[in-house]
Amino acid sequence: MKSISTGILLCFFLLISTAYAQDTSLTVKDSITFFYHDLLNNLESKYLNREDVDWNTVRKYSLEQALKAKDFATSLETTTKVFDTIKCNHCSLFSDKGFYRSTLNKQLSKEDFNSAFLIELEKRPPFKVQLINENIGYINIPGMLMIDLTQDSLNIETQKMYDEIVTLQKIKKIKGWVIDLRFNGGGNVFPMLAALHSLLGDNLMYNAIDNDGINIGVHTLKDGGFYEGKVLKAKVIPSIKPDTNIPVALLIGKLTGSSGEDIAVAFKNRENVTFIGENTYGFLTGNDLFELPYTVKIALTTSYITDAQEKYREYITPDIEIIKEANFEDLTKDKNIIEAIKYIKSKS
């Protein structure tokens, strides 16, 4: 159940640009009270670890803190305290006034990364498909929020990504693919996986499991569509038959989280795959997106993400470990990609 997965660095996100639609007849306190009742009702009924929370205490504390604010927008800062109190480190709130999330997450610093990686990160690298080493395809899939698109617009963007991949496959005799997830700290994973249909085929991508180990959500690709259960979430029109045997090397790192990790889990179910780089961030819980009053949205943690065998991992570990190495000026000199090329050649 991963309609939206929030990421680690705000540089990956575009904040919602809609306006508040508050009823002018309501006082500020009325608006705040109404909003927090709705927020806490959603958390109490849907949050993954809801059974571990004293909701009466949380409700009283949250409303007391929120009502100290001078206006509704400022009151949203209290949601960070709410997420911390209930220990929902993956929950996030989106409004036109800001982005709010838990402070309990693992902190990363510049010292955790290669300088070349940080330089590239500042450029906000886009989705990109290119040829390297004559017959190897490279796909960079960064974090992409895409929560404010209509279904048609989302499918159009998904199709564009799919077509870029398939076009290179058709023009060149690709022997293998390198999928770079090092910049993917979160976003809407549905279009990302649908765009990879030519490599993943019609298969189970991942499961959503609750605290009792019950499977509450099967996520699959079928005929170019990404389905959450029976609900279509993103769609491409396939133009080639999927090749689920072609070698794929996935590059992962400390910033790879949430949707980036979901993609990694999906490839865990596939043959001829290796993972190169460093341990991922560790955001393998599933978020669903819910509408709240006044055009605010919440990404609410509802499940654990597992592979086809319902195996849960706190994070993804690489098969080949490469620590703090990167080269985006010349990808063929990047030690991660050098290892990826070696792997693909060994399988060709």
C-alpha positions as semicolon CSV with decimal commas, in nm:
position;residue;x (nm);y (nm);z (nm)
1;M;0,000;0,000;0,000
2;K;0,242;0,258;-0,124
3;S;0,059;0,536;-0,299
4;I;0,320;0,776;-0,172
5;S;0,645;0,722;0,005
6;T;0,817;1,023;0,151
7;G;1,188;1,063;0,122
8;I;1,493;1,171;0,314
9;L;1,598;1,501;0,161
10;L;1,356;1,781;0,080
11;C;1,542;1,852;-0,245
12;F;1,351;1,563;-0,399
13;F;1,012;1,714;-0,336
14;L;0,787;1,971;-0,498
15;L;0,549;2,105;-0,238
16;I;0,181;2,130;-0,316
17;S;0,083;2,464;-0,466
18;T;-0,290;2,475;-0,387
19;A;-0,455;2,729;-0,158
20;Y;-0,628;2,670;0,171
21;A;-1,006;2,652;0,143
22;Q;-1,097;2,739;0,499
23;D;-1,450;2,846;0,575
24;T;-1,419;3,214;0,662
25;S;-1,704;3,179;0,909
26;L;-1,486;2,960;1,129
27;T;-1,247;3,105;1,384
28;V;-0,881;3,005;1,379
29;K;-0,936;2,784;1,682
30;D;-1,235;2,620;1,515
31;S;-1,028;2,543;1,206
32;I;-0,737;2,405;1,407
33;T;-0,965;2,190;1,622
34;F;-1,153;2,055;1,320
35;F;-0,829;1,974;1,138
36;Y;-0,661;1,797;1,429
37;H;-0,969;1,588;1,502
38;D;-0,962;1,465;1,143
39;L;-0,584;1,410;1,144
40;L;-0,592;1,208;1,466
41;N;-0,893;1,006;1,352
42;N;-0,694;0,901;1,046
43;L;-0,387;0,817;1,253
44;E;-0,581;0,623;1,516
45;S;-0,765;0,413;1,258
46;K;-0,489;0,356;1,000
47;Y;-0,140;0,398;1,148
48;L;0,063;0,076;1,141
49;N;0,156;0,085;1,511
50;R;-0,173;0,236;1,634
51;E;-0,214;-0,033;1,902
52;D;0,097;0,095;2,081
53;V;-0,034;0,450;2,123
54;D;-0,231;0,607;2,409
55;W;-0,459;0,805;2,182
56;N;-0,646;0,995;2,453
57;T;-0,319;1,141;2,578
58;V;-0,197;1,214;2,227
59;R;-0,521;1,389;2,133
60;K;-0,513;1,611;2,441
61;Y;-0,145;1,700;2,400
62;S;-0,170;1,762;2,024
63;L;-0,467;1,994;2,047
64;E;-0,316;2,188;2,337
65;Q;0,003;2,245;2,138
66;A;-0,173;2,327;1,810
67;L;-0,408;2,582;1,969
68;K;-0,110;2,787;2,086
69;A;-0,048;2,883;1,723
70;K;-0,149;3,229;1,600
71;D;-0,295;3,091;1,277
72;F;-0,380;2,763;1,107
73;A;-0,064;2,747;0,896
74;T;0,157;2,781;1,203
75;S;-0,043;2,513;1,384
76;L;0,072;2,258;1,128
77;E;0,416;2,264;1,290
78;T;0,261;2,064;1,574
79;T;0,223;1,766;1,339
80;T;0,596;1,706;1,369
81;K;0,548;1,664;1,745
82;V;0,253;1,433;1,681
83;F;0,459;1,209;1,452
84;D;0,743;1,201;1,704
85;T;0,507;1,119;1,991
86;I;0,352;0,820;1,813
87;K;0,693;0,723;1,668
88;C;0,579;0,743;1,308
89;N;0,916;0,829;1,155
90;H;0,789;0,778;0,799
91;C;0,472;0,989;0,826
92;S;0,474;1,326;0,651
93;L;0,234;1,615;0,600
94;F;0,214;1,829;0,286
95;S;0,057;2,173;0,252
96;D;0,116;2,484;0,046
97;K;0,280;2,633;0,358
98;G;0,532;2,360;0,421
99;F;0,638;2,001;0,460
100;Y;0,631;1,843;0,805
101;R;0,775;1,511;0,919
102;S;0,918;1,331;1,218
103;T;1,254;1,429;1,365
104;L;1,324;1,071;1,473
105;N;1,488;0,969;1,147
106;K;1,850;0,870;1,111
107;Q;2,052;1,183;1,041
108;L;2,287;1,193;0,745
109;S;2,569;1,443;0,700
110;K;2,797;1,547;0,416
111;E;3,064;1,319;0,560
112;D;2,846;1,021;0,468
113;F;2,882;1,087;0,096
114;N;3,135;1,122;-0,181
115;S;3,189;1,486;-0,283
116;A;3,097;1,409;-0,645
117;F;2,766;1,268;-0,525
118;L;2,688;1,582;-0,325
119;I;2,768;1,806;-0,622
120;E;2,533;1,604;-0,842
121;L;2,266;1,601;-0,572
122;E;2,260;1,981;-0,565
123;K;2,175;1,976;-0,937
124;R;1,862;1,771;-0,863
125;P;1,935;1,506;-1,126
126;P;1,629;1,414;-1,335
127;F;1,509;1,082;-1,466
128;K;1,757;0,991;-1,738
129;V;1,825;0,706;-1,979
130;Q;2,152;0,678;-2,168
131;L;2,396;0,435;-2,326
132;I;2,725;0,348;-2,158
133;N;3,003;0,118;-2,274
134;E;2,845;0,064;-2,620
135;N;2,575;-0,187;-2,524
136;I;2,473;-0,123;-2,165
137;G;2,176;0,091;-2,071
138;Y;2,184;0,330;-1,775
139;I;1,868;0,453;-1,601
140;N;1,879;0,714;-1,328
141;I;1,557;0,710;-1,123
142;P;1,560;0,989;-0,863
143;G;1,293;1,053;-0,603
144;M;0,977;1,189;-0,769
145;L;0,683;1,299;-0,557
146;M;0,410;1,329;-0,825
147;I;0,121;1,340;-0,577
148;D;-0,070;1,631;-0,726
149;L;-0,122;1,494;-1,077
150;T;-0,447;1,371;-1,224
151;Q;-0,451;1,003;-1,318
152;D;-0,422;1,091;-1,688
153;S;-0,128;1,323;-1,625
154;L;0,042;1,060;-1,409
155;N;0,003;0,800;-1,683
156;I;0,145;1,041;-1,941
157;E;0,456;1,099;-1,728
158;T;0,487;0,725;-1,666
159;Q;0,463;0,653;-2,039
160;K;0,737;0,907;-2,113
161;M;0,976;0,727;-1,879
162;Y;0,884;0,386;-2,019
163;D;0,929;0,508;-2,377
164;E;1,277;0,645;-2,303
165;I;1,385;0,304;-2,175
166;V;1,227;0,110;-2,460
167;T;1,358;0,347;-2,729
168;L;1,716;0,282;-2,622
169;Q;1,644;-0,091;-2,608
170;K;1,513;-0,081;-2,967
171;I;1,795;0,132;-3,110
172;K;2,082;-0,053;-2,946
173;K;2,132;-0,418;-2,871
174;I;2,136;-0,370;-2,497
175;K;2,315;-0,650;-2,310
176;G;2,218;-0,533;-1,963
177;W;2,092;-0,242;-1,757
178;V;2,229;-0,033;-1,473
179;I;1,953;0,124;-1,262
180;D;2,081;0,404;-1,040
181;L;1,875;0,446;-0,723
182;R;2,134;0,646;-0,530
183;F;1,928;0,966;-0,561
184;N;1,594;0,801;-0,493
185;G;1,500;0,898;-0,138
186;G;1,125;0,876;-0,186
187;G;0,823;0,957;-0,394
188;N;0,539;0,789;-0,577
189;V;0,671;0,443;-0,658
190;F;0,374;0,338;-0,874
191;P;0,481;0,525;-1,191
192;M;0,845;0,434;-1,131
193;L;0,770;0,062;-1,134
194;A;0,521;0,085;-1,421
195;A;0,791;0,260;-1,625
196;L;1,018;-0,042;-1,563
197;H;0,764;-0,288;-1,705
198;S;0,999;-0,387;-1,989
199;L;1,243;-0,524;-1,728
200;L;1,003;-0,650;-1,461
201;G;0,719;-0,794;-1,669
202;D;0,384;-0,908;-1,537
203;N;0,481;-1,010;-1,185
204;L;0,437;-0,947;-0,815
205;M;0,636;-0,639;-0,713
206;Y;0,596;-0,642;-0,335
207;N;0,355;-0,712;-0,052
208;A;0,220;-0,492;0,226
209;I;0,211;-0,669;0,565
210;D;0,051;-0,553;0,888
211;N;0,181;-0,597;1,244
212;D;0,022;-0,940;1,269
213;G;0,201;-1,063;0,958
214;I;-0,119;-1,054;0,753
215;N;-0,085;-0,962;0,387
216;I;-0,304;-0,655;0,343
217;G;-0,190;-0,547;-0,002
218;V;-0,052;-0,724;-0,309
219;H;0,121;-0,495;-0,559
220;T;0,165;-0,623;-0,912
221;L;0,249;-0,526;-1,268
222;K;0,014;-0,657;-1,536
223;D;-0,006;-0,554;-1,902
224;G;0,183;-0,234;-1,823
225;G;-0,039;-0,140;-1,531
226;F;0,067;-0,113;-1,169
227;Y;-0,203;-0,248;-0,941
228;E;-0,258;-0,211;-0,568
229;G;-0,480;-0,513;-0,521
230;K;-0,729;-0,471;-0,805
231;V;-0,695;-0,093;-0,825
232;L;-0,495;0,048;-1,116
233;K;-0,251;0,313;-0,992
234;A;-0,030;0,385;-1,295
235;K;-0,033;0,262;-1,652
236;V;0,185;0,239;-1,962
237;I;0,098;0,098;-2,302
238;P;0,371;-0,163;-2,361
239;S;0,542;-0,153;-2,699
240;I;0,777;-0,449;-2,652
241;K;0,766;-0,783;-2,477
242;P;0,930;-0,759;-2,132
243;D;1,274;-0,915;-2,096
244;T;1,285;-1,046;-1,741
245;N;1,612;-1,232;-1,793
246;I;1,838;-0,952;-1,914
247;P;2,102;-0,874;-1,647
248;V;2,027;-0,576;-1,422
249;A;2,261;-0,409;-1,172
250;L;2,101;-0,176;-0,920
251;L;2,310;0,096;-0,758
252;I;2,203;0,171;-0,401
253;G;2,335;0,395;-0,126
254;K;2,271;0,564;0,205
255;L;2,020;0,802;0,051
256;T;1,822;0,526;-0,121
257;G;1,501;0,507;0,078
258;S;1,130;0,448;0,063
259;S;1,035;0,433;-0,308
260;G;1,398;0,362;-0,396
261;E;1,393;0,067;-0,159
262;D;1,056;-0,048;-0,296
263;I;1,208;-0,070;-0,643
264;A;1,495;-0,271;-0,498
265;V;1,249;-0,509;-0,330
266;A;1,066;-0,556;-0,661
267;F;1,392;-0,661;-0,828
268;K;1,466;-0,899;-0,538
269;N;1,196;-1,119;-0,692
270;R;1,379;-1,135;-1,027
271;E;1,661;-1,346;-1,172
272;N;1,991;-1,202;-1,300
273;V;2,003;-0,908;-1,060
274;T;2,278;-0,774;-0,838
275;F;2,292;-0,483;-0,593
276;I;2,599;-0,261;-0,577
277;G;2,693;0,018;-0,337
278;E;2,606;0,070;0,030
279;N;2,326;-0,019;0,271
280;T;2,008;0,174;0,200
281;Y;1,848;0,422;0,440
282;G;1,589;0,189;0,590
283;F;1,240;0,317;0,506
284;L;1,076;-0,012;0,412
285;T;0,736;0,077;0,546
286;G;0,440;0,151;0,323
287;N;0,265;0,487;0,316
288;D;-0,081;0,570;0,183
289;L;-0,179;0,922;0,087
290;F;-0,491;1,067;0,248
291;E;-0,669;1,401;0,202
292;L;-0,717;1,611;0,515
293;P;-0,916;1,934;0,558
294;Y;-0,797;2,257;0,396
295;T;-0,613;2,087;0,106
296;V;-0,357;1,927;0,336
297;K;-0,236;1,575;0,261
298;I;-0,075;1,313;0,480
299;A;0,150;1,024;0,384
300;L;0,051;0,781;0,657
301;T;0,244;0,464;0,740
302;T;0,013;0,163;0,716
303;S;0,231;-0,142;0,647
304;Y;0,568;-0,313;0,612
305;I;0,698;-0,373;0,261
306;T;0,808;-0,731;0,184
307;D;0,921;-0,926;-0,119
308;A;0,731;-1,204;-0,298
309;Q;0,814;-1,448;-0,016
310;E;0,682;-1,195;0,238
311;K;1,035;-1,146;0,372
312;Y;1,082;-0,812;0,545
313;R;1,413;-0,626;0,552
314;E;1,490;-0,314;0,754
315;Y;1,711;-0,203;0,466
316;I;1,866;-0,341;0,148
317;T;2,226;-0,464;0,162
318;P;2,447;-0,469;-0,148
319;D;2,587;-0,786;-0,301
320;I;2,896;-0,588;-0,394
321;E;2,993;-0,319;-0,145
322;I;3,141;0,006;-0,277
323;I;3,187;0,277;-0,013
324;K;3,166;0,652;-0,090
325;E;3,253;0,628;-0,457
326;A;3,090;0,821;-0,742
327;N;3,176;0,981;-1,076
328;F;2,902;1,159;-1,268
329;E;3,132;1,340;-1,509
330;D;3,223;1,006;-1,665
331;L;2,997;0,721;-1,558
332;T;3,238;0,460;-1,691
333;K;3,488;0,573;-1,425
334;D;3,238;0,537;-1,140
335;K;3,351;0,233;-0,938
336;N;2,990;0,131;-0,882
337;I;2,927;0,125;-1,255
338;I;3,258;-0,047;-1,325
339;E;3,138;-0,333;-1,103
340;A;2,796;-0,323;-1,270
341;I;2,955;-0,359;-1,613
342;K;3,164;-0,652;-1,490
343;Y;2,851;-0,821;-1,361
344;I;2,655;-0,768;-1,683
345;K;2,943;-0,898;-1,897
346;S;2,968;-1,207;-1,677
347;K;2,603;-1,282;-1,752
348;S;2,610;-1,207;-2,125
